């Protein structure tokens, strides 16, 4: 672009268009129509059908091989909920209360604690021989979380 302030610069030379606007529109329409016709006719040809059949056969073979590989690498896992089963022979160093919770004494109460995620805690209270026993168990894994023993000393109990 020239700014002609002094009238000493000639106009920029331009070449005339090779195609008119009508020719450009007609060529574009012909191109798009040929693409549409090709998309409609191409799937009907024999060589395209053969190529598609080979592709589908290869895909099925690949899926079959993947299924065989999964079948060979299959791992069977037996899942069973945790059962409170009595042991065959109780350990010699443990008391009867380790096998049967009723041997701890009468249960005074049970208070679930829903505020401890994700399993939650279950608290149980027992009374055995002047000693109050409180246990906290996790709900899912049934692991002992804490054990609290509470009793009155003999000097305070005597007075």
C-alpha positions as CSV (number, residue, x, y, z in Angstrom):
1,X,0.0,0.0,0.0
2,X,1.4,3.3,-0.9
3,X,0.4,6.7,0.5
4,X,0.6,9.0,-2.4
5,X,1.2,12.4,-0.9
6,X,3.2,13.9,-3.8
7,X,1.7,12.1,-6.7
8,X,5.0,10.7,-7.8
9,X,4.4,7.0,-7.0
10,X,2.5,4.9,-9.5
11,X,-0.3,2.6,-8.5
12,X,0.5,-0.9,-7.4
13,X,0.4,-3.2,-10.3
14,X,-2.2,-6.0,-10.0
15,X,-2.9,-9.0,-12.2
16,X,-6.4,-9.6,-13.4
17,X,-8.2,-12.6,-11.8
18,X,-7.9,-15.9,-13.7
19,X,-11.4,-17.1,-12.7
20,X,-14.5,-15.0,-12.4
21,X,-16.6,-15.1,-9.3
22,X,-19.2,-17.3,-11.1
23,X,-16.5,-19.8,-12.2
24,X,-15.2,-20.1,-8.6
25,X,-18.7,-20.8,-7.2
26,X,-19.4,-23.4,-9.9
27,X,-16.1,-25.1,-9.3
28,X,-16.7,-25.2,-5.6
29,X,-20.2,-26.7,-6.1
30,X,-18.8,-29.3,-8.5
31,X,-16.0,-30.3,-6.0
32,X,-18.5,-30.7,-3.1
33,X,-20.9,-32.7,-5.2
34,X,-18.1,-35.0,-6.3
35,X,-17.1,-35.6,-2.7
36,X,-20.7,-36.4,-1.8
37,X,-21.1,-38.8,-4.8
38,X,-17.8,-40.4,-4.0
39,X,-18.9,-40.9,-0.3
40,X,-22.1,-42.6,-1.5
41,X,-20.6,-44.8,-4.3
42,X,-17.3,-45.8,-2.6
43,X,-18.8,-48.2,0.0
44,X,-20.6,-50.1,-2.8
45,X,-17.4,-51.0,-4.6
46,X,-16.0,-54.5,-4.3
47,X,-12.5,-53.5,-3.3
48,X,-13.8,-51.3,-0.5
49,X,-16.0,-54.1,0.8
50,X,-13.0,-56.5,0.8
51,X,-10.8,-53.9,2.5
52,X,-13.5,-53.4,5.2
53,X,-13.9,-57.2,5.7
54,X,-10.1,-57.5,6.2
55,X,-10.2,-54.7,8.7
56,X,-13.1,-56.3,10.6
57,X,-11.4,-59.7,10.6
58,X,-8.2,-58.2,12.0
59,X,-10.2,-56.5,14.7
60,X,-12.0,-59.7,15.6
61,X,-8.6,-61.5,15.8
62,X,-7.2,-58.9,18.0
63,X,-10.2,-59.1,20.3
64,X,-9.9,-62.9,20.4
65,X,-6.2,-62.7,21.3
66,X,-7.0,-60.1,24.1
67,X,-9.7,-62.4,25.5
68,X,-7.3,-65.4,25.5
69,X,-4.6,-63.3,27.2
70,X,-7.2,-62.2,29.9
71,X,-8.3,-65.8,30.3
72,X,-4.7,-66.9,30.8
73,X,-4.0,-64.2,33.3
74,X,-7.2,-64.6,35.2
75,X,-6.9,-64.6,39.0
76,X,-9.6,-66.2,41.1
77,X,-10.0,-64.7,44.5
78,X,-12.2,-66.2,47.2
79,X,-13.8,-63.4,49.2
80,X,-15.6,-64.2,52.4
81,X,-16.8,-62.0,55.2
82,X,-14.8,-62.2,58.4
83,X,-16.2,-64.9,60.6
84,X,-15.8,-65.1,64.3
85,X,-14.8,-68.8,64.4
86,X,-13.6,-70.5,67.6
87,X,-10.1,-71.8,67.4
88,X,-9.4,-75.5,67.4
89,X,-7.3,-75.4,70.6
90,X,-7.2,-72.2,72.7
91,X,-3.7,-70.8,73.3
92,X,-2.4,-71.9,76.7
93,X,-1.3,-68.5,77.9
94,X,-4.6,-66.7,77.2
95,X,-7.7,-66.5,79.3
96,X,-11.1,-67.8,78.4
97,X,-12.2,-64.2,77.7
98,X,-10.0,-64.2,74.6
99,X,-12.2,-66.9,73.1
100,X,-15.6,-66.0,74.5
101,X,-16.5,-62.4,75.2
102,X,-19.1,-63.4,77.7
103,X,-16.3,-64.4,80.0
104,X,-15.5,-60.7,80.4
105,X,-18.7,-60.2,82.3
106,X,-22.0,-58.6,81.4
107,X,-21.9,-56.0,78.7
108,X,-22.7,-52.6,80.2
109,X,-23.3,-50.9,76.9
110,X,-22.3,-50.4,73.4
111,X,-21.7,-47.0,71.7
112,X,-20.9,-46.8,68.0
113,X,-18.8,-43.7,67.1
114,X,-19.8,-42.5,63.6
115,X,-17.4,-39.5,63.6
116,X,-14.3,-41.5,63.0
117,X,-13.9,-42.2,59.2
118,X,-13.8,-44.4,57.2
119,X,-14.6,-47.5,59.2
120,X,-16.0,-46.0,62.4
121,X,-15.3,-47.3,65.9
122,X,-17.5,-49.4,68.1
123,X,-17.1,-49.1,71.9
124,X,-18.1,-51.9,74.3
125,X,-18.1,-51.8,78.1
126,X,-17.8,-54.8,80.4
127,X,-17.7,-55.2,84.2
128,X,-15.4,-58.0,85.5
129,X,-14.4,-58.3,89.2
130,X,-14.7,-54.6,90.1
131,X,-12.9,-53.5,87.0
132,X,-14.7,-51.7,84.2
133,X,-13.3,-52.7,80.8
134,X,-13.9,-50.6,77.7
135,X,-12.8,-51.8,74.3
136,X,-12.9,-49.9,70.9
137,X,-13.0,-52.0,67.8
138,X,-13.0,-50.9,64.1
139,X,-16.2,-51.9,62.3
140,X,-14.8,-53.4,59.2
141,X,-11.5,-54.9,60.1
142,X,-12.5,-55.7,63.7
143,X,-9.1,-54.6,65.0
144,X,-8.7,-53.6,68.6
145,X,-8.1,-49.8,68.6
146,X,-8.0,-49.2,72.4
147,X,-8.5,-50.9,75.7
148,X,-9.3,-48.9,78.9
149,X,-9.4,-50.4,82.4
150,X,-11.0,-48.5,85.2
151,X,-11.1,-49.5,88.8
152,X,-11.2,-47.9,92.3
153,X,-8.1,-48.3,94.4
154,X,-8.4,-50.2,97.6
155,X,-7.7,-47.2,99.8
156,X,-10.5,-45.1,98.3
157,X,-12.9,-48.1,98.1
158,X,-12.3,-48.8,101.9
159,X,-13.1,-45.3,103.0
